[in-house]
């Protein structure tokens, strides 16, 4: 297998003259915490919710110097790099790059008496928030919703990744006649959120399912219902517009998340 590129805080850990990383252990899941509700006095229970504990990534490699003094100077530089908090750890994977927000929790630098120009090292990185990797760039689904009279428009989209996405739902009003309510429902999870107000052309409504905020033209907006959840893979959704006529552009903007 070809050597995979890896960077921490934009510093390459795969520079042959300075660092080489032999092992990149980031494909395992450390802990999945399941909230199980018991069903009366019977056996078993119902899964209520699940969360993931912070992920740990282990790197094992070698640091090189031109002589003993140079090696020790580079080790000091390496220690400073590992002391940086919540920096991007970028790992090449599956024809792309997965980004983790990481803090080194501990490291080991091993030198024996003959290690004059190189030393072996191990470092563990804690991936806390989010406890997943993500794509470097966002992906966007776009659909024009054109209705005459109150109507519901169906849509479907397949999200990439191995963990459920948390997209931003963006609705831009291109034109409207008495548009007074919009409602978004994910059929797969049955979560629905609605905003009832007097909309105008050029209004931008944003529902952020990651930080649980709703804004209209940048100002916090009242809403009813709950923030819809999405699943990795195919999602079916419905958007209801209450108006005499409306032309609205819907966008789902998200990062692919990876366990």
Order of alpha helices (4+ residues) and beta strands (2+ residues): beta-beta-beta-beta-beta-beta-alpha-beta-beta-beta-beta-beta-beta-beta-beta-beta-beta-beta-beta-beta-beta-beta-beta
